[in-house]
Amino acid sequence: MAIIPAFTDLTRPYWESARDGRLVTQRCNTCANSWHPPLPACPHCHGTDIGWQEVSGKGTVYTYTVVRHATHAALADQIPYVIAIVELDEGPRIVTGITGCAPQDVRTGMPVRVRFNAVTDEVALAYFEPAPGD
């Protein structure tokens, strides 16, 4: 079982990009700040002239936790798993899962890169894994 997100007009560009293997964040055309998750107005200047930018998908683990008790039945077979806040090279931070290594190997400051896990033909979830060379 997978947890499938609901698409809204606000989040549709994010999910369509993820399905295509691209990570995007919103960007304010007034103050040039970017952020995630999607919001209807800029959290910095409250402007509404907002666009989307493709980002590199590279970043570092800002903080994390190892989940040892499933928070949803769909995640029970994945215990233990790592939920992290990754600071993207472009600045925004994103809440995500860390895969591709044992939970005990995750460290704050660890370089990571995005990888997409297709859960349906229309939905891919962004996870992060250790960057090559780490």
RALINSUL-V18132 format. One record per helix or strand. SS is the DSSP state (helix for helix, strand for strand). FROM is the first residue (numbers start at 1). TO is the last residue. If there is no record, write none. Layout:
ss->{SS,SS}
from->{FROM,FROM}
to->{TO,TO}
This chain:
ss->{helix,strand,strand,strand,strand,helix,strand,strand,helix,strand,strand}
from->{12,24,34,50,58,73,81,93,103,111,124}
to->{19,28,35,54,67,78,88,99,105,118,130}
